[in-house]
Each structure stands twice: as C-alpha cells, then as structure tokens.
C-alpha cells in the first residue's frame, strides 16, 4: 500500500475565487465613488447616478416642488417615496407651495428637513 499525499487544489484559480475577487473589486470601487461624492449636503442618489450612468451629477440640482412628480421629489435629500407622495397630495389638496416654509404643512417635514432642502428646491408656479 502506498502512502499518497493528496495535494490541495489551488483555490485561488477556481471559478469561485475569481467571482469573489470580482465582487470585492466592484464593492471597493463603489465604496470609493461613494466616499468621494457623498457629503452631508449631497443626496446619495447622486452616487447611484454615477454608478448607473458613469456620469457625474449636475452641478446644482433644483427640483420645483410645484411641478415635480414622485421620482423627481425623491432626488431631494431626506425625501423617500412616501414623503414624495405626501408632498404631491398636499399640493393637490391645498394648492401650490408659495415658499419653502410652506412645506412644513406636509406631515414628516420639519425644520431639519426644510434646512436640508433649502439648496435643492426651487418654487415657481406653472
């Protein structure tokens, strides 16, 4: 009987290792892009835009809260789908917003959110 040593296969050359390496690489690049483009005043949606389109965000994003739909409103910091719909519902029920301060009549928008939105909102009437 011969004593054969089994040699371990080189895991680093297996398909699983290659896939793992690719996933880690993509995650690292995504994290780098996120860290370079996200600040407290910048909506994280811009990071997603760069990853999806390869294009940098616009120099200044202004959303007209009197005409914007739910998708446009969600580009604003702190505004998700539910809050975007509440803005539209309020606009429909109570009329257009005349100033940024009028947004505080929407449930879920308070002084902190108004402060975050100040640089991103424009108000014009159609």
LINQUI-V90227 format. One record per residue. N is the residue number from 0. SS is DSSP state (H for helix, E for strand, L for the rest). PSI is psi in radians with two decimals (999 if undefined). D_CENTER is the distance of its C-alpha to the mean C-alpha in Angstrom with 1 decimal. Layout:
# LINQUI-V90227
n:N ss:SS psi:PSI d_center:D_CENTER
n:N ss:SS psi:PSI d_center:D_CENTER
This chain:
# LINQUI-V90227
n:0 ss:L psi:2.25 d_center:65.1
n:1 ss:L psi:2.54 d_center:62.8
n:2 ss:L psi:1.77 d_center:60.1
n:3 ss:L psi:2.25 d_center:57.1
n:4 ss:L psi:2.32 d_center:54.0
n:5 ss:L psi:2.28 d_center:50.8
n:6 ss:L psi:2.26 d_center:48.5
n:7 ss:L psi:2.46 d_center:44.9
n:8 ss:L psi:2.66 d_center:42.8
n:9 ss:L psi:1.75 d_center:40.4
n:10 ss:H psi:-0.52 d_center:37.1
n:11 ss:H psi:-0.21 d_center:35.1
n:12 ss:H psi:0.16 d_center:36.3
n:13 ss:L psi:2.75 d_center:35.3
n:14 ss:H psi:-0.63 d_center:32.6
n:15 ss:H psi:-0.69 d_center:30.8
n:16 ss:H psi:-0.68 d_center:30.7
n:17 ss:H psi:-0.72 d_center:29.4
n:18 ss:H psi:-0.77 d_center:26.6
n:19 ss:H psi:-0.75 d_center:25.7
n:20 ss:H psi:-0.72 d_center:25.9
n:21 ss:H psi:-0.77 d_center:23.6
n:22 ss:H psi:-0.78 d_center:20.9
n:23 ss:H psi:-0.66 d_center:21.2
n:24 ss:H psi:-0.79 d_center:21.1
n:25 ss:H psi:-0.74 d_center:17.8
n:26 ss:H psi:-0.68 d_center:16.3
n:27 ss:H psi:-0.77 d_center:17.8
n:28 ss:H psi:-0.75 d_center:16.5
n:29 ss:H psi:-0.75 d_center:12.9
n:30 ss:H psi:-0.67 d_center:13.4
n:31 ss:H psi:-0.81 d_center:15.2
n:32 ss:H psi:-0.77 d_center:12.7
n:33 ss:H psi:-0.80 d_center:10.1
n:34 ss:H psi:-0.50 d_center:13.0
n:35 ss:H psi:-0.41 d_center:14.1
n:36 ss:H psi:-0.16 d_center:11.2
n:37 ss:L psi:2.21 d_center:9.6
n:38 ss:L psi:3.07 d_center:11.9
n:39 ss:L psi:-0.52 d_center:12.4
n:40 ss:L psi:-0.06 d_center:12.2
n:41 ss:L psi:2.19 d_center:9.2
n:42 ss:L psi:2.47 d_center:5.9
n:43 ss:L psi:-0.23 d_center:3.5
n:44 ss:H psi:-0.56 d_center:2.3
n:45 ss:H psi:-0.66 d_center:5.8
n:46 ss:H psi:-0.75 d_center:6.2
n:47 ss:H psi:-0.64 d_center:5.5
n:48 ss:H psi:-0.75 d_center:7.8
n:49 ss:H psi:-0.76 d_center:10.2
n:50 ss:H psi:-0.75 d_center:10.6
n:51 ss:H psi:-0.71 d_center:11.2
n:52 ss:H psi:-0.33 d_center:13.3
n:53 ss:L psi:0.07 d_center:14.6
n:54 ss:L psi:2.52 d_center:14.4
n:55 ss:L psi:2.78 d_center:13.3
n:56 ss:L psi:2.83 d_center:11.3
n:57 ss:L psi:2.71 d_center:14.0
n:58 ss:L psi:-0.69 d_center:16.0
n:59 ss:L psi:2.09 d_center:15.4
n:60 ss:L psi:2.09 d_center:13.2
n:61 ss:L psi:2.20 d_center:15.4
n:62 ss:E psi:2.18 d_center:15.1
n:63 ss:E psi:1.94 d_center:18.4
n:64 ss:L psi:-0.20 d_center:18.3
n:65 ss:L psi:-0.24 d_center:21.7
n:66 ss:L psi:-0.24 d_center:20.8
n:67 ss:L psi:2.49 d_center:17.1
n:68 ss:L psi:-3.08 d_center:16.5
n:69 ss:H psi:-0.70 d_center:14.1
n:70 ss:H psi:-0.72 d_center:11.6
n:71 ss:H psi:-0.73 d_center:11.9
n:72 ss:H psi:-0.55 d_center:11.8
n:73 ss:L psi:-0.18 d_center:8.5
n:74 ss:L psi:-0.28 d_center:7.2
n:75 ss:L psi:2.59 d_center:8.9
n:76 ss:L psi:2.41 d_center:8.4
n:77 ss:L psi:0.13 d_center:9.7
n:78 ss:L psi:1.99 d_center:10.0
n:79 ss:L psi:-3.03 d_center:9.7
n:80 ss:H psi:-0.72 d_center:12.1
n:81 ss:H psi:-0.77 d_center:15.2
n:82 ss:H psi:-0.63 d_center:14.9
n:83 ss:H psi:-0.74 d_center:14.2
n:84 ss:H psi:-0.64 d_center:17.3
n:85 ss:H psi:-0.64 d_center:19.2
n:86 ss:H psi:-0.81 d_center:18.7
n:87 ss:H psi:-0.75 d_center:20.1
n:88 ss:H psi:-0.76 d_center:22.8
n:89 ss:H psi:-0.75 d_center:23.9
n:90 ss:H psi:-0.69 d_center:24.0
n:91 ss:H psi:-0.75 d_center:26.2
n:92 ss:H psi:-0.68 d_center:28.4
n:93 ss:H psi:0.03 d_center:28.9
n:94 ss:L psi:3.06 d_center:28.5
n:95 ss:L psi:2.74 d_center:26.2
n:96 ss:L psi:2.31 d_center:24.8
n:97 ss:L psi:-0.40 d_center:27.1
n:98 ss:L psi:2.91 d_center:25.2
n:99 ss:H psi:-0.63 d_center:22.0
n:100 ss:H psi:-0.51 d_center:24.2
n:101 ss:H psi:-0.38 d_center:24.7
n:102 ss:H psi:-0.34 d_center:21.3
n:103 ss:H psi:-0.17 d_center:22.7
n:104 ss:H psi:-0.19 d_center:24.8
n:105 ss:L psi:2.20 d_center:21.7
n:106 ss:L psi:2.23 d_center:21.8
n:107 ss:L psi:-0.13 d_center:18.9
n:108 ss:L psi:2.08 d_center:18.6
n:109 ss:L psi:-2.91 d_center:20.7
n:110 ss:H psi:-0.68 d_center:21.5
n:111 ss:H psi:-0.75 d_center:18.7
n:112 ss:H psi:-0.73 d_center:16.0
n:113 ss:H psi:-0.71 d_center:18.2
n:114 ss:H psi:-0.73 d_center:18.4
n:115 ss:H psi:-0.57 d_center:14.6
n:116 ss:H psi:-0.32 d_center:14.6
n:117 ss:L psi:-0.71 d_center:17.8
n:118 ss:L psi:-0.09 d_center:16.6
n:119 ss:L psi:-0.15 d_center:14.1
n:120 ss:E psi:2.45 d_center:16.5
n:121 ss:E psi:2.64 d_center:19.7
n:122 ss:L psi:1.91 d_center:22.4
n:123 ss:L psi:2.68 d_center:24.9
n:124 ss:L psi:2.41 d_center:27.1
n:125 ss:L psi:999 d_center:27.6
